[in-house]
Amino acid sequence: MAYFSHFPKVSYDVRGDGNPQQMINITKRVRFRDYMKTNFVTYDFYDVKSGETPEYIANEFYGDPELHWVVLLANNIIDYYNEWPMTVPQFETYVKSKYDNVDGIHHYEYTQESGDTTFKIELPNDSATTQPAGSLPVTNYQYEENLQEQRRRIRLIQPRFIGQIKKEFKNRMNG
């Protein structure tokens, strides 16, 4: 099932000459129902390896690279270029271009002492913030690397639900 094949069409005068053309309405968006997002029984978790694309993962798990949209939709990814994990070379280039000093301190982290002691409090790296004893510096590189690791952990709809997802997608796009 090609992703855009079920999108509605709209008339749009692209050239402004009074001759509208039929175009795919790419602004139409479908989201998974809330129960699908919160029901972890329907998901498997997967760590994306460097260079793996949504098409590759869809082919490996669903036997169809055209189902890449299911991978993206399950993870609420709208902007593939900024929300999908980068390859190692892309990441290295990105970090070097973003920061003058990749080893500079981005922020400090302090482990919460009561309640959930696995929770880390992020403290800004500025002269107005007094750093408590035991706070640890996090470099710009480490900060960006942590963001990438969070992006690598994705949810995949279990294959047995794909037929249902495709049917609901088609109904919502036509509705």
MARVEXVEX-617327 format. One record per residue (C-alpha): residue in one letter; residue number from 1; x, y, z. Coordinates in steps of 0.001 Angstrom, whole numbers. Each point is the difference from the previous one (the first is absolute). Layout:
N
r:k:px:py:pz
a:NUM:X:Y:Z;
...
//
This chain:
175
r:k:px:py:pz
m:1:0:0:0;
a:2:1625:3220:-1151;
y:3:-277:2679:2673;
f:4:-1331:2823:-2156;
s:5:-2344:-2176:-2079;
h:6:-2884:510:2438;
f:7:467:3709:657;
p:8:-2886:2202:-1185;
k:9:504:2259:-2987;
v:10:-548:3761:-53;
s:11:-279:2509:-2821;
y:12:2799:2543:154;
d:13:988:2762:-2391;
v:14:3775:-438:136;
r:15:856:2539:-2690;
g:16:-2707:2509:902;
d:17:-1344:-73:-3555;
g:18:-3547:-1091:842;
n:19:617:-3630:-975;
p:20:-27:-2047:3203;
q:21:1607:-3425:-9;
q:22:-876:-3061:2053;
m:23:2689:-549:2606;
i:24:512:-2296:2956;
n:25:-954:1713:3254;
i:26:3238:-596:1894;
t:27:-1266:2086:2929;
k:28:-2402:-2768:1041;
r:29:1422:-1799:3035;
v:30:-1046:-3121:1844;
r:31:1064:-939:3508;
f:32:-238:-3238:1871;
r:33:-2854:-124:2421;
d:34:945:724:3590;
y:35:-664:-3582:1044;
m:36:2489:-1205:-2625;
k:37:2660:2380:1307;
t:38:-395:-1058:3617;
n:39:-623:-3707:-499;
f:40:3534:-1421:131;
v:41:-1306:-3476:-819;
t:42:-357:1096:-3635;
y:43:3621:1173:-225;
d:44:3432:-1482:-158;
f:45:2977:2202:780;
y:46:2980:189:-2321;
d:47:3345:1811:38;
v:48:751:1498:-3422;
k:49:3537:-720:-1166;
s:50:2100:2554:-1871;
g:51:-1206:323:-3580;
e:52:-3286:-1861:433;
t:53:-2894:1790:-1660;
p:54:-3737:-302:651;
e:55:-247:-1857:-3333;
y:56:2633:-2530:1090;
i:57:-1692:-570:3363;
a:58:-3448:-331:-1628;
n:59:1397:-2587:-2398;
e:60:1698:-1949:2802;
f:61:-3007:-7:2355;
y:62:-2997:159:-2340;
g:63:1454:-1396:-3224;
d:64:-855:3195:-1881;
p:65:2177:3140:-247;
e:66:-3127:1954:-1081;
l:67:-1185:-263:3625;
h:68:2695:2448:1112;
w:69:-2822:2408:851;
v:70:-1173:-2399:2739;
v:71:3446:184:1619;
l:72:-54:3799:-124;
l:73:-3629:313:1120;
a:74:504:-2359:2962;
n:75:2771:2300:1226;
n:76:-1755:3264:-807;
i:77:2808:984:-2375;
i:78:-1047:2788:-2323;
d:79:3418:1280:-1067;
y:80:2154:-2931:-1056;
y:81:3096:2188:-436;
n:82:-45:1392:3537;
e:83:-1804:-2673:2021;
w:84:1486:-3260:-1344;
p:85:3352:-1162:1440;
m:86:3003:1136:-2008;
t:87:2715:-2247:-1340;
v:88:3300:220:1893;
p:89:1671:2207:-2674;
q:90:-3079:2274:-180;
f:91:2:318:3780;
e:92:3701:859:181;
t:93:-394:2665:-2695;
y:94:-3124:1395:1650;
v:95:1587:359:3455;
k:96:3167:1603:-1395;
s:97:-2039:2507:-1987;
k:98:-2350:850:2877;
y:99:2581:630:2740;
d:100:3239:1960:3;
n:101:1207:-2319:2763;
v:102:-1543:-3476:29;
d:103:1701:-661:3350;
g:104:-1405:3168:1566;
i:105:-2467:-356:2888;
h:106:-3596:-18:-1225;
h:107:-1565:-364:3452;
y:108:416:-1795:3324;
e:109:-2020:-2925:1296;
y:110:-860:-657:3590;
t:111:-1638:-3207:1196;
q:112:-3201:582:1921;
e:113:466:-1061:3637;
s:114:-3577:-842:922;
g:115:-2830:-1720:-1846;
d:116:1168:-1394:-3324;
t:117:3767:24:500;
t:118:583:-1048:-3612;
f:119:-1343:3382:-1135;
k:120:2683:2515:-907;
i:121:-535:3714:384;
e:122:1482:2100:-2783;
l:123:1725:3151:1223;
p:124:1032:2721:-2457;
n:125:3644:787:-572;
d:126:27:3658:953;
s:127:1613:2158:2638;
a:128:-3357:713:1682;
t:129:-536:-3674:867;
t:130:1746:-1420:3026;
q:131:905:-3596:-725;
p:132:-694:-2331:2945;
a:133:2681:-2411:1128;
g:134:-238:-3195:-1974;
s:135:-1334:1594:-3179;
l:136:1683:-1315:-3125;
p:137:860:1953:-3155;
v:138:-1538:-1090:-3301;
t:139:1909:1076:-3086;
n:140:-1619:1233:-3190;
y:141:984:-3271:-1655;
q:142:-1489:-2119:2806;
y:143:-3205:2036:-73;
e:144:-482:-524:-3746;
e:145:987:-3656:300;
n:146:-2685:-499:2675;
l:147:-2606:1547:-2307;
q:148:1061:-2379:-2774;
e:149:-271:-2992:2332;
q:150:-3546:1035:919;
r:151:-875:186:-3712;
r:152:1510:-3437:-629;
r:153:-2494:-1693:2316;
i:154:-3164:-296:-2091;
r:155:-3308:-1788:279;
l:156:-1134:-2408:-2673;
i:157:-3602:-1098:-392;
q:158:-146:-3772:272;
p:159:-463:-1541:-3459;
r:160:-3353:-1570:942;
f:161:-1519:3515:217;
i:162:1220:1261:-3389;
g:163:-3144:-1030:-1889;
q:164:-2143:1887:2494;
i:165:2276:3067:-179;
k:166:-113:62:-3809;
k:167:-3786:-315:-15;
e:168:-458:2780:2565;
f:169:2468:2245:-1855;
k:170:-1899:-474:-3256;
n:171:-3347:725:1708;
r:172:1279:3149:1686;
m:173:1559:1349:-3159;
n:174:-3168:-564:-1987;
g:175:-2213:1399:2797;
//
